[in-house]
């Protein structure tokens, strides 16, 4: 299996007025296809920046970062959006569902952006994905009618909408109680078992414990790596 | 993101804020409605005027000659002499030359009571004045009365018979447009009027006249003017030491339409050089020589200016409406910043975001425009009623459906939607997803 994410001497500097903040400092690593990796670190360690780079939301100041062998530094805005849409599935701490449309429509939304799944198959695929996260009975519920755990399941189904190479989760259990959070993590483990590449960004050791490899970040550098 | 998908999602978004989007829509509605109302109304007025002109008064083979001024052919300036008429008759291609003028010192009486509003004119034309009943004047001692004068006579006649006051409401209603009511018209025809006038030798004279016709009741034809034969002509001017009769306007008709412009040129040349009218008018005013086509062009030009002026005011209303939409869209973009971030994270390109917000503002504006068209039609009917009620003599302006303008209104809706959505949508498209996802 080849590297799906490859970072070579990645540095990210944010200009903040007169001073510059180095968020990532000469970071190199790679993630293989099918891996379940946790990126851990306290707040300010640069893990959000790293997630933004893997998620193609941002470009590095120097160094190269490749997603599925594509160096994102040379991509246009439009190409980045396309890459995000087709290869990356985001799961956010606060779920970020569109409140005015039902669960099914939320899952279908990324499909309309990426145009990867043919229009006729979208509804059936969205339904299948919601069923696979255990929400077969909640297809037409609005986000406001769903519990936090259910919302996060919808968000996971949405992240899988375009069958992406990487599932990228940012503190996915941060807004959930322990029990619900655990169920979500079990869902991640299942997804991993079915061959999906997972990257979870967290400061919670209990969450990281579900991964097979942990990258520890501190002050913009990788300070440790452990395999579980 | 396909157009249909954008449409569906935008519609969902619009429905989420029904009240404020409805208000934004309403502001566009008002703008479009005022444009539509004004165009429809002025077009109606123009069509009514042209209709009267082309169907009732003028014919394509006619050339009218009059002194510059608001009343035109029926004006007070009597400058065209009988010698001018004779000269015009000699122009090749001219079939007939008729005159219109006023009776000097005229006063009309019915049953020894003066008809106050009446003005008496002479004409040699047998078919210039359209009639509702009877026939045109053919001899001395005959008169054709205006529609309003016919009403007055009708009321006096019936009030006397029935011993009721003339201002009785039922009677007034009964005597409206008597020329169009055959039994009343028949009774009016044959009634006699007394005309007092000054003859050409300045003698005060009197004559008994029999009503032979009633002028068509139309908003653009004078209802108070009555017509008698040229025998009552009394205005003269001394030109080169000779007293000659003078008239207010001349109407020429040509035998062959193809000769119209040639005849017109000859008429123009005549009045430029040797005519009596030129001597009387001097340099003070222009002698206007027009064909029907030119009159129509002139009227249309005037109406276009009028419509453009009022339309410009209406456009201001539309502009205000647009600002309302821009405002709402800016708020919407701000509110949905986080969602825009999510959409971008899940693969939405700038173009897709732009499309989504443009679609939203366009839906608002197109709905506003469609409602505006309907409301504008309603408004113009109401406007017409109001104008008719306020302006004396104006009646039944037709409501004119101008299909072009309705299409233009809807296209304007789309254009306004895009124009007012452009800046907010651009703001949305350039949202930085990282910041947007952090936005509370």
Interface residues (C-beta under 8 A of the other chain):
Chain A: X52 X55 X57 X58 X77 X78 X81 X82 X84 X85 X86 X90 X92 X96 X98 X100 X101 X109 X110 X112 X113 X114 X115 X119 X158 X159 X161 X162
Chain B: X1 X2 X5 X9 X12 X13 X15 X16 X338 X339 X341 X342 X343 X344 X345 X346 X347 X348 X349 X350 X351 X352 X433 X434 X437
